[in-house]
Amino acid sequence: MGTKFKLNTGAEIPAIGFGTWQDEDAQEAAVLEAIKAGYQHIDTATVRSSDQKKWRTREDLFVTTKLWNNKHHPDDVEEALQQSLEELNLEYVDLYLMHWPVAWKRGEELFPKLHGMPAMEDVDIVYVWHAPRNIDARF
């Protein structure tokens, strides 16, 4: 698990990460076991209720989280990141990704529907990443 890739920021991301998406009740224990086993990259996503409350050696971990589809409007990005940081009980994440390159209807509903189908919005993914100008990036 020692292989890492250098990002354009100079940060190094471990090649293998531990994803947290299945059993919500077992996630915290699973992450702690993964860390004990040597995982250094923990991949979370707020929509899956996988944000963890306990971290042991934060500086040794590479933490990824994601912007959910209903938060693609540029006015929502910073607040969504802040919410993830609070749920993770972290001051920063190492990588913040767009979960899917498809925007859903803006609002608090995680899975908005229109006539039984996902309620989509036309938001260019490049436009989304123009939003976080005030976010403190750690490079």
C-alpha positions as CSV (number, residue, x, y, z in Angstrom):
1,M,0.0,0.0,0.0
2,G,3.0,2.3,-0.2
3,T,2.5,3.4,-3.8
4,K,1.6,7.0,-4.2
5,F,0.9,9.3,-7.2
6,K,2.0,12.9,-7.3
7,L,-0.8,15.4,-8.1
8,N,-0.3,18.6,-10.0
9,T,-0.5,20.4,-6.6
10,G,2.5,18.5,-5.3
11,A,0.4,16.4,-2.9
12,E,0.7,12.7,-3.1
13,I,-2.4,10.5,-3.2
14,P,-2.0,6.8,-2.1
15,A,-2.8,4.5,-5.0
16,I,-5.2,2.4,-3.0
17,G,-8.0,3.9,-0.9
18,F,-10.7,2.6,1.4
19,G,-14.1,3.6,0.3
20,T,-17.0,4.0,2.8
21,W,-20.3,3.4,1.2
22,Q,-22.1,0.3,2.4
23,D,-23.2,-0.4,6.0
24,E,-23.7,3.0,7.7
25,D,-23.6,1.5,11.2
26,A,-20.3,-0.3,10.6
27,Q,-18.5,2.5,8.7
28,E,-16.7,4.1,11.6
29,A,-15.3,0.7,12.9
30,A,-14.5,-0.3,9.3
31,V,-12.5,2.9,8.7
32,L,-10.6,2.4,12.0
33,E,-9.8,-1.2,11.0
34,A,-8.7,0.0,7.5
35,I,-6.3,2.5,9.1
36,K,-4.9,-0.2,11.4
37,A,-4.4,-2.4,8.3
38,G,-2.3,0.3,6.7
39,Y,-4.8,2.2,4.5
40,Q,-3.8,5.9,4.2
41,H,-6.5,7.0,1.8
42,I,-10.0,7.2,3.1
43,D,-12.7,8.0,0.5
44,T,-15.9,9.4,1.9
45,A,-19.1,11.1,0.6
46,T,-21.6,13.0,2.6
47,V,-24.6,11.6,0.7
48,R,-23.7,8.1,1.8
49,S,-23.6,9.1,5.5
50,S,-20.0,8.0,5.5
51,D,-18.4,11.0,7.0
52,Q,-16.4,9.7,10.0
53,K,-16.3,11.3,13.4
54,K,-13.0,9.9,14.7
55,W,-9.5,10.1,13.2
56,R,-6.4,8.9,14.8
57,T,-3.4,10.2,12.8
58,R,-4.9,12.8,10.5
59,E,-1.6,14.0,9.1
60,D,-0.9,10.5,7.9
61,L,-4.2,10.2,6.1
62,F,-5.3,11.4,2.6
63,V,-9.0,12.1,2.9
64,T,-11.3,12.5,-0.1
65,T,-14.9,13.6,0.0
66,K,-17.3,14.7,-2.7
67,L,-19.7,17.4,-3.8
68,W,-23.2,15.8,-4.2
69,N,-25.3,16.3,-7.3
70,N,-27.9,18.6,-5.7
71,K,-25.1,21.1,-4.7
72,H,-23.6,21.9,-8.2
73,H,-24.9,25.4,-8.2
74,P,-21.7,27.6,-7.6
75,D,-23.4,29.3,-4.7
76,D,-23.8,25.9,-2.9
77,V,-20.3,24.5,-3.3
78,E,-18.6,26.2,-0.3
79,E,-21.4,25.5,2.1
80,A,-21.5,21.9,1.0
81,L,-17.7,21.6,1.6
82,Q,-18.1,23.2,5.0
83,Q,-20.9,20.8,5.9
84,S,-18.6,17.8,5.0
85,L,-15.8,19.2,7.0
86,E,-18.1,19.5,10.0
87,E,-19.4,16.0,9.6
88,L,-15.9,14.6,9.2
89,N,-14.7,16.7,12.2
90,L,-11.8,17.9,10.0
91,E,-10.3,21.2,9.2
92,Y,-9.5,20.2,5.6
93,V,-9.8,17.4,3.1
94,D,-7.0,16.5,0.7
95,L,-9.2,16.0,-2.3
96,Y,-12.7,17.4,-3.0
97,L,-14.3,15.8,-6.0
98,M,-17.6,16.3,-7.9
99,H,-19.4,13.0,-7.1
100,W,-21.0,12.8,-10.6
101,P,-20.7,15.3,-13.5
102,V,-24.4,15.6,-13.6
103,A,-26.4,18.3,-11.7
104,W,-29.6,17.4,-10.0
105,K,-32.3,19.9,-8.9
106,R,-30.8,22.4,-6.4
107,G,-32.0,22.0,-2.8
108,E,-31.8,19.8,0.2
109,E,-33.4,16.7,-1.3
110,L,-30.6,14.3,-2.0
111,F,-32.4,12.4,-4.7
112,P,-34.9,14.9,-6.3
113,K,-37.3,13.3,-8.8
114,L,-39.5,14.6,-11.6
115,H,-42.1,12.2,-13.0
116,G,-40.2,9.3,-11.3
117,M,-36.8,10.2,-12.9
118,P,-33.9,12.2,-11.4
119,A,-34.7,15.9,-11.6
120,M,-31.7,17.3,-13.6
121,E,-30.4,20.8,-14.1
122,D,-28.2,22.1,-16.8
123,V,-25.1,23.2,-14.9
124,D,-21.7,23.0,-16.8
125,I,-19.2,21.2,-14.6
126,V,-16.6,23.8,-15.4
127,Y,-19.0,26.4,-14.0
128,V,-19.3,24.5,-10.7
129,W,-15.6,24.7,-10.0
130,H,-15.5,28.5,-10.5
131,A,-17.4,28.7,-7.2
132,P,-14.8,27.9,-4.5
133,R,-12.7,31.0,-4.9
134,N,-12.9,31.6,-1.2
135,I,-12.1,28.1,-0.2
136,D,-8.7,27.7,1.5
137,A,-6.9,25.2,-0.7
138,R,-3.9,23.5,0.9
139,F,-1.3,22.8,-1.7
